[in-house]
Amino acid sequence: MDVLVRNGRLVDPDDMTREAGDIAIRDGRFVAVSEISQETAQVIDVAGSYVAPGFIDMHVHVYEDGAVIGIDADRVGVQQGVTTIVDAGSTGSDGLARFRETIIDTHDTEVLAFLNISRKGLCEGLSELADPADLMGVDEARAAFAVEPNLVGLKARMSGSVVREQDVKPLVHARMVADALDVPIMIHIGNPPPYLPDILPLLKKGDIVTHAFHGKKHGILDASGEMIPEARDALTRGVLFDIGHGSASFSYETLQKFKGKYDEAFTTSTDIYERNIETPVGSLMTTMTKLLQLGYSLDEVVASVTSRARAALGLHEQGTFAVGTVADVTVFDVVDRKMALVDSNGEVRETAKVIEPKMTIKSGRVVWKA
């Protein structure tokens, strides 16, 4: 059936424009509005709400009953206006088939994944890189990517509690595997060791640093608020920064200092799971609201979960209104309401405007509405 979404305030991240208008869908894909007959189409009147390409949350943990952390994919996906989510390393090669059967195939939300460089992923604990014997080899990784089309790269968590005595060695191994497969690595950064001057030089164009704006010591900013040289060099090489809010990995202060001195683009993600959904994360739109509070424009914030995420993940169908692509749509409002929002360090800031989901359209079909 043809679908016409009418009376929206279109936010197009490809050209950073906002204008009143309609979007048209045929057979689950975007088409020109002129191709659709208003007399025969299903008309969805969104009455002045904002309409954007489907939002992408590129760091979540949704391997319910598989990993030691996990949350329902639709609860943090389509039920929050997010059409595509990327599980960031919950599963390694050992659990990949079950992840497909129980998560990818059973939800309205599109679920992609970064494959943990540990075969076990997070299925047996949170120190998955402590034992070198658990690291996935090139042949195992190649086989996994050959059978699972929803994989977008590798994940390596570079925190002391994860690697134990291994320091940066698991990342050296992940670099070798990623280069053999020509896929990017998403790197989690946190409490050292390993330290960023040892981590960042190993990253290449297209790799992603998630938790980039945490408030812990030894982050991307030095004591004066300047980027450390290794972070500057990484950005110059084409390494990407990602929010990755999480329980302990987003700081208002850090991002505000970064914003005050630098204009480099980044992506926005939640690192959401069962234990942080209520606080401090909330949802992708709650995280986006925090960026609005810090002074980022709505167009920038939307781009960080659509066109920028699409580019970072090497996607072609998602995060765009381009004719012929899959018709994923997020309908949302920005409401005038005071709300106290907390970051991962416990700092509370009050916002006067809140981004709220209104409707989610997946492949041309309404799958959720408020």
N, C-alpha and C positions, 0 to 999 in steps of 0.2 A: 504493500500500500504506500502511496505517496503521502508524505507528511510535510506540513508547513508550520514552522514555529514562528508565530507572529508577535509583533509589538514588543520585541526585545531591544535592549540596549547592547548592541553587539560589541564585544571586546575582542579584537582580532590581534593576537600576539605576533603574527607574522609581519604586520606593518605598523604595530603599536598605535592602532586607531580605535576610537570609540564612536559609534553612530547608531541612531535608531534604524531598525531594519528587521528583515525576516531572513530565515534560513530554510532551505528546502532539502528534503531527503527522499530518495527513491531507492528501494531495495537495500536499505541499510547504509547508503552512501550519500555524501553530499552532492547535490546537483545545483545548477543555476536556478534561481527562483523563477525565471521565465519559462522553465520547462514544466512547472507544476501548475495544474489547474486548481484554482481555489474552490471550484464547485465540487470536485471529486476527492480532493485531498482530505486527510485527517488534519484538522486545524488545532494547534495547541497555542492558546493565547497566554503569553507569559506576562502580560500587563505591566510592562515597564521594568521588569527585572533584568539584571545583567545576564547576558548569554555569551558563553565562552566555549572554545573547544574543551573536550573532556579533560579534567584535571588529572595529573599524573603525580603520584606519591612514590618517589624512587627509593625510599628506604623504609620498609615496614618489616614486621615479623609475624607471619600468619600461618606458620606450620603448626596448627592446633593438633594436640595429641601426638605430635612427632618430636618437636623441639621442646627444650625445657622452658622456653618462652614462646608465646604465640597467642593470637587473637583471631576471631572470625574475620575472614577476608571481606565479606560484604558489610560487616559492622563498621569497618574503617574505610571501606571502598564506596560502593554505590549509595549506601545509606548516608554518606557524608558528602555526596556530590563528586566523588572521585571515581573515574571510570577505569583507570589503570593503576595498579600498584606493583611494586617490585620488591619481592622478598629478598632481603640483603643478607644472604649467607646462613639462613636457618638450616638449610640442608646441604650436605655434601653429596658426593656421588653415591654413597651407600643408601641414602634415603630418597633419592631422586624419583624413582618409579612410584613410590608411595605418595610423594608430594604431588605428582601429576594426578594420581587416582583420587586422592582425598581433598586436594585443594584446587588445583588448576581446573579440573573437570567438573567441579561441583558448585561453582559460584558464578553469579552474574558479573561480578567484577573481573576484568581481565587481570590475570596474575602472571607476571614475569618474574625472573629470579636471577640474582647473582649467586653462582655456585661457590660454596665455601671451599677454600683450598684444602681444608681438612675433610677427609672422607666422611667423618662422623657429623660434620657441621655442628649444630648446637643441640644435637639429639642426646648426648651423654654428659653434658656439662658445659661450662663457660670458659674452660681453659683448653680449647680444642687444638691450639697450636703448640702446646707444651711438649708433645712427643713427636719427634721427627718421623717416626714410623707411621703416623697417621696422615702424613701429607700425601695428597693425590699426585700421581705421576702423570706425565704427558699423555701416555696411551689411555689411561683411565679418563682423563679430562676430555680427550678427543672423542672417545666413545660416548661420553655423556652429552657433549654438544651435538654429536651426530644424531642422537635419538630424541633430544628434547629441544624443540624449536623455540621455546619460551625463555631460554637462557640468554642473558645479555652480557655476561662477563663473569669475572672471579671476584671473590670477597676475601679480604685478609684483615683481621682485627689486630692492630698493632698497639696493644696495651700490655703493661707488665703482668696483669692478672691473667691474660690470655696466653702469652708466650712463655711465661715463667723464666727459665734460664736460657731460652733460645735467642733472646734479643731480636735482632733484625733478620736472622737466618730464614724464618718462614717467608718473609717478603722476598728475599733473594730467590727462594725456590718458586714462589708465585710469579715473580718476574719471568723466570725461565719458562714456566708453563704458559703464561699469557702470551709471551713472544712466539712460542711454538704454534699457538692457536690463533694468533692475531686478534686477541680480544682484550678489552680494558680490564683494569683492576679497580675495584672500589676499596679504599683504604679507610678503616676506622682508626682515628687517632684519639688518644686519651692520656692516661697517666703513664709516664715512662718508667723504665726503659721498654722499648727503644725510644730514642730521642728524635725529634723532627730533623735535625741536621743529618741523621743517618737514614731516615725514612725517605724524605722528599727527593733527594738526588736519584733514588731508584725509580721514580715515577716518570712516565712519558706522556706525550700528548694523548688526551682522551681518558687518562686515568682520573679517578674521582677521589677527592679527599672529603669524606663525610665527617660530621662533627667539627667542621672547620672553625666554628666560632664558639667553642667551649670556653669556660671561664677558669680552667685549671692552669696550673703553672706549666711553663714550657710549651706554650701554644704558638700560634702563627705570629702573634704580636709580642714585641719585647716590652720591657718595663715602661718605655716612653711612648708606647702605642704605635711604634713603627713595625712594619712587617720584617720578620727576620730575613736575611739574605736568601736562605734556601726556599722560603715561601715565595719571594719575589721571582726567583729564578724558575720555580715550578710553574707559576702563572705564565711567565714568558714562554715557556716550552709548550704551553697548551694544557697543562694540568687544570682540572676543574675543581672548584670549591662547592660544597653542598652543606646545607644547614644541619640536617640529621638531628633534630631537637633532642629527643630521648629523655631519659630520666636525669641525666647528669651532663648534658653536652650542648646546651644552648645558653649563652649569656647575653643579656641585654647590653651590658657594659662593653663586652668584647665587640659585638657587632656595631654598636654605636661608635666606638673608637675607629673601627675599620671604615664605616661609612663616612666619618668625618675627614678621612685622608685619602680614601681610595674609591674609585668608581667601577671596579671590576665586577662583572656580573657573576651571579651564583645561582644555584638551584635551591629550591625549598623542599624539604622532606621532613617526616615526623619521627622516624625510628620508633614507631608506635607499637605497643604490645599490651598484654593484659594488665601489667602492673603500673603502667604510666598513662593509661588513657584518661582516667579521671583527673589526675594531676601529675605532672605539670603540662602534659601535651594536649589532651583534649581531642584534637582532630587536625587535619591538614588546614582547614579554614581557620581554626583557632591560631595555628602557627602563622598563617598568612596575616591574620589580624594583628599579631604582635609586630610584624614588619611594617604594617600601616602605622602603628603607634610610633614606630621609630622614624617615620618620615618618608618611607618608600612610597612611591605612587602606586595606585591600583594597577595601572598598566604594567609596571615593573613586577609587581607581586604575581599577577596572573601569568606573565611571561615566564616567571621562575618555576611554574608548575605546568607549563604547556610547551611552548616552543623551545625554551632552554633545556627542559627535561628531555624532549624529543631528540634534540641534537646530542645531548650527553649520552643517551642510551642507544644512539644509532638507529632510531625508529623512523619510519616513513609515513605511517598511517595515522598516528596519534598526535594530539596536541596542535591540530591545525583545522581550519575551515576549508582547506583546498578542495576544489571540486574533484570527485572521484575517490577521495579517502573515506575511511570508515566514519560513519556519522555518530561520533561520541560527543555529547554535549553536556555541559554543566550550566545549570541555571541557578543564579544566586542573587541575594540582595546584600546591600551594605546599609545596615540600619543604624539610626542614631540611638545609641544606648550606652550608658556608662557600664563598664565591666572591669573588674580587677583581674589582671592576668599575671601569672607567675612564671618566671623562667626556671631553668634547671638549678640555679643557685639559690632559689628562694626569694629573689628580688621580685616585688610586686609593683606593677605599673598599671595605672588606670587608663583605659582607652575610652574614647567617646563614640567610636564607630566600630561596628562588629560585622564581619562577613559571615553570612548564614546561607546554608544550602536550601534550595527550593525544589529542584527537580533534577533527576539524572536520566539522561537518554543514552542508552548503550546500543550501538549498531542500529540506530533508528527507532529503537523501542523504549518507551518509558518504563524504567525498571524500579524507580522510586520517586516519590514526591512527598513533600512536607504536608 
